[in-house]
């Protein structure tokens, strides 16, 4: 993007090189076996990527949403699965601890999370509360000077392999009485449920978090009791902006593969790129990608500059994610069509890009929910009649 600083351009180059050298050689096998690239997380820590939004005083690089989105796009263009786990770790866990945790909590959890020694995640979605996040039923009941946590979280990225989780729970009768707790693997009463077998994002483990009378102290609560709704919604906005970077990466990877194939594959005595139907698919894909890239990075830049707050932030984040997610899925489908039979096989990565891209139309806010958010901003009370 035209406004990238020299530091951001250097980050882009280094992450692109990292993705090609560290992620590319492993992704086919990891996708096949539904594994997890833990080794690369430690190397991300060495590069300073795991604390990309954390202030320098706590060991981070303080580079912000634009930098985080750059990292998502560059890694997503090679391996969207590991990038999704990276997002859950850095944006859903590390960023939240950095923004909302006490000094003691930051000093306790951030060093190992930012080095890659520990893997983080976030517990919000439940079996009966996905899009309706405030409808969650997991409860943290007062017990002496601490809490007893009971309930189940599902669709948790990094759930099966995570060490530390940033978990939301009800602490009152009102639906907005939400509090946040740090939960660590190995705590009594906490276990991880089944690991889900998925269509895409297969190298990003997803599963359940089960709390059966998990005992927590006051020191495990993040922020004031019943005070987590605003922070939760704010983090959803930066999540939606940065996850759009993964969509951009999937689309770019698919476009690059399809373009090269169109130059080399010959039919009827000439490269298929000479046919107007192929040209149309490629040019529309490229234009749509560039439009979504501008929207996404503009939103990230506005976030970093403090120009997006409240409902405007929610609307811009929703627009970026809605369009980028739809674009990535369609671009990957078109790439499959351009490659024909080869596109439908695992000889080329375009079918993986399509499987991975589809998740972005569901996770971090479905397309349908994002349209509701945008409509409410545009129409006000009329949208809810």
C-alpha positions in Angstrom: 0.0 0.0 0.0 1.1 3.5 -0.7 1.2 4.5 2.9 3.3 1.7 4.2 6.3 3.0 6.2 9.8 1.7 5.6 9.5 -0.4 8.8 6.2 -1.9 7.4 7.8 -2.6 4.0 10.7 -4.3 5.8 8.2 -6.4 7.8 6.4 -7.4 4.6 9.6 -8.6 3.0 10.8 -10.5 6.1 7.4 -12.2 6.7 7.1 -13.1 3.0 10.6 -14.7 3.1 9.7 -16.5 6.4 6.5 -17.9 4.9 8.3 -19.3 1.8 11.1 -20.8 3.8 9.3 -22.0 6.9 5.7 -22.5 6.1 5.6 -23.6 2.4 7.7 -26.8 2.8 5.4 -28.1 5.6 1.8 -27.0 4.7 0.8 -29.9 2.3 1.7 -32.6 4.9 0.2 -30.6 7.8 -3.0 -30.1 5.8 -3.2 -33.8 5.0 -2.5 -35.0 8.5 -4.3 -32.1 10.3 -1.2 -31.3 12.3 0.2 -28.1 13.8 3.3 -26.2 13.0 4.6 -25.4 16.5 8.2 -25.0 15.5 7.3 -22.1 13.3 5.6 -20.4 16.2 8.9 -20.2 18.0 10.5 -18.7 15.0 7.7 -16.2 14.8 8.6 -15.3 18.3 12.2 -14.7 17.3 11.0 -12.4 14.6 8.9 -10.4 17.0 5.7 -11.4 15.3 3.9 -12.8 18.4 3.9 -9.4 20.2 3.2 -7.3 17.2 0.6 -5.1 18.9 2.2 -5.2 22.4 3.9 -2.1 23.8 7.7 -2.2 23.9 7.8 -1.9 27.6 6.3 -5.4 27.9 8.6 -6.9 25.2 6.4 -6.3 22.1 7.2 -4.5 18.9 4.2 -2.1 19.1 3.6 -2.1 15.3 -0.2 -2.1 15.3 -3.0 -3.2 13.1 -1.4 -2.4 9.7 1.6 -4.5 10.6 -0.5 -7.4 12.0 -2.6 -7.4 8.8 0.6 -7.4 6.7 1.7 -10.5 8.6 -1.6 -12.2 8.1 -1.6 -11.5 4.3 2.0 -12.6 3.7 1.6 -15.8 5.7 -1.9 -16.4 4.5 -0.7 -16.4 0.9 1.3 -19.6 1.7 -0.4 -21.3 4.7 -3.7 -19.9 5.9 -4.1 -22.6 8.6 -1.0 -21.6 10.6 -1.9 -18.0 10.0 -5.3 -18.5 11.6 -3.6 -20.1 14.6 -1.3 -17.1 14.6 -4.3 -14.7 14.7 -6.0 -16.5 17.6 -2.7 -16.4 19.5 -1.7 -12.8 18.8 -5.0 -10.9 18.4 -7.5 -13.0 20.5 -5.1 -13.7 23.3 -1.9 -11.7 23.4 -3.4 -8.4 22.3 -6.3 -8.7 24.8 -3.9 -9.4 27.7 -1.8 -6.4 26.6 -4.8 -4.1 26.4 -6.9 -5.3 29.4 -4.6 -7.2 31.8 -3.0 -5.9 34.9 0.7 -5.3 35.1 1.1 -8.6 37.0 -0.9 -10.5 34.4 1.1 -9.0 31.5 4.4 -9.9 33.3 3.2 -13.4 34.0 1.7 -14.4 30.6 3.2 -12.3 27.9 6.8 -13.4 27.9 6.2 -17.0 27.2 3.3 -16.2 24.7 5.5 -13.8 22.8 8.4 -16.2 22.6 6.3 -19.0 21.3 7.0 -21.2 24.2 3.3 -21.1 25.0 0.3 -21.0 22.6 -2.7 -18.9 23.3 -6.3 -18.8 22.4 -9.6 -17.2 23.3 -12.9 -18.8 24.6 -16.1 -17.0 23.5 -18.2 -19.2 21.3 -20.4 -21.9 22.8 -22.5 -24.8 21.5 -25.6 -22.5 21.8 -24.0 -19.1 21.5 -22.1 -18.4 18.3 -23.3 -15.3 16.5 -25.3 -14.4 19.7 -22.1 -14.0 21.8 -24.0 -12.3 24.7 -26.2 -15.4 24.9 -23.3 -17.5 26.4 -24.1 -19.6 29.4 -20.6 -20.4 30.8 -20.7 -19.1 34.4 -18.1 -18.0 36.8 -19.7 -18.1 40.3 -18.3 -16.4 43.3 -16.7 -18.8 45.8 -14.9 -17.3 48.7 -12.3 -15.0 47.3 -12.3 -16.6 43.9 -14.6 -18.1 41.3 -15.8 -21.5 40.1 -16.0 -21.7 36.3 -18.5 -24.1 34.7 -19.5 -24.5 31.0 -18.2 -25.4 27.5 -16.6 -23.3 24.8 -16.6 -24.6 21.2 -15.0 -23.8 17.8 -11.9 -22.7 19.7 -8.9 -22.1 17.5 -5.8 -23.6 19.2 -8.1 -25.3 21.7 -6.5 -28.8 21.4 -2.9 -27.5 21.7 -3.1 -24.2 23.6 -1.5 -23.5 26.9 -3.3 -20.3 27.9 -6.8 -19.1 27.2 -8.6 -15.8 27.6 -12.1 -16.9 28.5 -15.4 -15.0 28.8 -18.0 -16.0 31.3 -21.2 -14.8 32.9 -20.8 -13.3 36.3 -24.4 -11.9 36.8 -28.0 -12.3 35.7 -27.9 -9.7 33.0 -26.7 -10.8 29.6 -24.1 -8.0 29.7 -22.7 -9.2 33.0 -19.6 -10.7 31.4 -16.1 -11.1 32.9 -12.9 -12.4 31.6 -10.6 -15.0 33.1 -7.1 -16.4 32.3 -7.3 -20.2 32.3 -4.2 -22.4 32.0 -3.8 -25.9 30.7 -3.4 -28.3 33.7 -5.8 -26.4 36.0 -8.1 -28.8 37.9 -11.5 -28.8 36.4 -10.3 -27.7 33.0 -10.0 -30.0 30.1 -10.1 -29.9 26.3 -12.8 -31.8 24.4 -12.8 -33.3 21.0 -10.7 -31.9 18.2 -12.9 -31.1 15.1 -12.2 -32.6 11.7 -12.7 -29.8 9.2 -13.0 -29.1 5.5 -10.4 -26.4 5.6 -7.9 -24.7 7.9 -6.9 -28.3 8.7 -3.5 -27.4 10.1 -5.1 -25.1 12.7 -6.4 -27.3 15.5 -10.0 -26.4 16.6 -11.8 -27.9 19.5 -13.7 -27.5 22.8 -12.8 -26.1 26.2 -14.6 -27.8 29.1 -14.9 -26.3 32.5 -16.3 -28.5 35.3 -15.9 -26.6 38.5 -12.6 -25.0 37.5 -11.3 -23.1 40.5 -10.0 -19.6 39.7 -8.6 -16.9 42.0 -9.2 -13.1 41.8 -5.8 -12.9 40.2 -7.1 -14.8 37.2 -9.8 -12.3 36.4 -8.9 -9.7 33.8 -10.4 -6.3 34.5 -13.4 -5.5 36.6 -16.2 -8.0 37.3 -19.0 -7.6 34.8 -16.9 -5.2 32.7 -15.8 -7.2 29.7 -18.5 -6.5 27.0 -16.9 -3.3 25.7 -13.4 -4.8 25.5 -14.8 -7.9 23.8 -16.6 -5.9 21.1 -13.5 -3.7 20.5 -11.3 -6.7 20.1 -13.8 -8.2 17.6 -13.3 -5.2 15.4 -9.5 -5.5 15.2 -9.9 -9.3 14.8 -12.2 -8.7 11.8 -9.7 -6.2 10.2 -6.7 -8.4 10.7 -8.4 -11.7 9.7 -9.3 -9.9 6.4 -5.5 -10.1 5.8 -5.8 -13.9 5.7 -8.5 -13.6 3.0 -6.3 -11.3 1.0 -3.5 -13.8 1.3 -5.7 -16.7 0.1 -6.9 -14.7 -2.9 -3.4 -13.5 -3.8 -2.0 -17.0 -3.7 -4.8 -18.3 -5.9 -4.5 -15.5 -8.4 -0.7 -16.0 -8.7 -1.1 -19.7 -9.2 -3.9 -19.3 -11.8 -2.1 -16.6 -13.7 1.1 -18.7 -14.0 -1.0 -21.7 -15.1 -2.8 -19.6 -17.7 0.6 -18.6 -19.2 1.9 -22.2 -19.4 -1.1 -24.4 -20.1 -1.9 -24.7 -23.8 -5.1 -25.8 -25.6 -6.0 -25.4 -29.2 -2.4 -24.5 -30.0 -2.1 -21.5 -27.6 -1.9 -20.6 -23.9 -5.3 -20.6 -22.3 -4.5 -17.1 -21.1 -5.1 -16.0 -24.7 -8.8 -16.8 -24.3 -11.1 -14.0 -23.2 -13.1 -16.1 -20.7 -9.8 -16.8 -18.8 -8.8 -13.2 -19.0 -12.1 -12.1 -17.6 -11.8 -14.4 -14.6 -8.3 -13.3 -13.9 -8.8 -9.5 -14.3 -12.0 -9.5 -12.2 -10.2 -11.5 -9.5 -7.3 -9.1 -9.5 -9.5 -6.0 -9.4 -11.6 -7.3 -6.6 -8.6 -8.3 -4.6 -7.1 -4.8 -5.0 -10.3 -3.2 -3.9 -10.6 -5.4 -0.8 -6.9 -4.8 -0.1 -7.4 -1.0 -0.1 -10.5 -1.3 2.1 -8.8 -3.6 4.6 -5.5 -1.6 5.0 -7.4 1.7 5.1 -9.4 0.3 8.0 -6.2 -0.9 9.7 -4.6 2.5 9.2 -7.6 4.3 10.6 -7.5 1.9 13.6 -3.8 2.7 14.3 -4.4 6.4 13.9 -7.3 6.3 16.4 -9.8 7.4 13.8 -12.2 4.5 14.3 -14.2 4.3 17.5 -17.5 2.8 18.5 -20.1 2.0 15.9 -17.9 3.4 13.1 -15.1 1.0 13.9 -17.6 -1.9 14.0 -19.0 -0.9 10.6 -15.6 -0.4 8.9 -14.3 -3.7 10.3 -17.5 -5.5 9.2 -17.2 -4.1 5.6 -13.6 -5.1 5.3 -14.2 -8.6 6.5 -17.4 -9.1 4.6 -16.0 -8.1 1.2 -12.6 -9.7 1.7 -14.1 -13.0 2.8 -16.5 -13.2 -0.1 -13.8 -12.2 -2.6 -11.3 -14.8 -1.4 -13.8 -17.7 -1.7 -14.9 -16.7 -5.2 -11.4 -15.9 -6.4 -10.2 -19.4 -5.2 -13.2 -21.0 -6.9 -12.4 -19.2 -10.2 -8.8 -20.3 -9.9 -9.9 -23.9 -9.6 -12.0 -23.4 -12.7 -9.1 -22.0 -14.6 -6.9 -24.9 -13.7 -9.7 -27.3 -14.6 -9.1 -30.9 -13.5 -5.7 -30.0 -12.0 -7.4 -27.3 -9.9 -9.7 -30.0 -8.4 -6.7 -32.1 -7.3 -4.1 -31.5 -4.6 -1.4 -31.2 -7.3 -1.9 -27.4 -7.0 -2.8 -25.3 -3.9 -5.9 -23.6 -5.3 -8.3 -26.2 -3.8 -6.7 -25.7 -0.4 -7.0 -21.9 -0.8 -10.7 -22.4 -1.5 -11.3 -24.7 1.5 -9.4 -22.3 3.8 -11.0 -19.1 2.5 -14.5 -20.3 3.2 -14.0 -20.2 6.9 -13.6 -16.4 6.8 -17.2 -16.2 5.7 -18.2 -17.9 9.0 -15.6 -17.3 11.7 -15.2 -13.9 13.5 -18.7 -13.0 12.5 -20.7 -14.6 9.7 -21.4 -12.7 6.5 -25.0 -12.5 7.7 -24.1 -10.9 11.0 -21.7 -8.4 9.4 -24.5 -7.3 7.0 -26.7 -6.6 10.1 -24.0 -4.5 11.7 -23.5 -2.4 8.5 -27.3 -2.1 8.0 -27.8 -0.8 11.6 -25.1 1.8 11.1 -26.7 3.0 7.9 -30.4 2.8 8.8 -30.5 3.2 12.6 -33.7 2.1 14.3 -35.3 1.3 10.9 -33.0 -1.8 10.5 -34.5 -3.4 13.7 -38.2 -2.8 12.9 
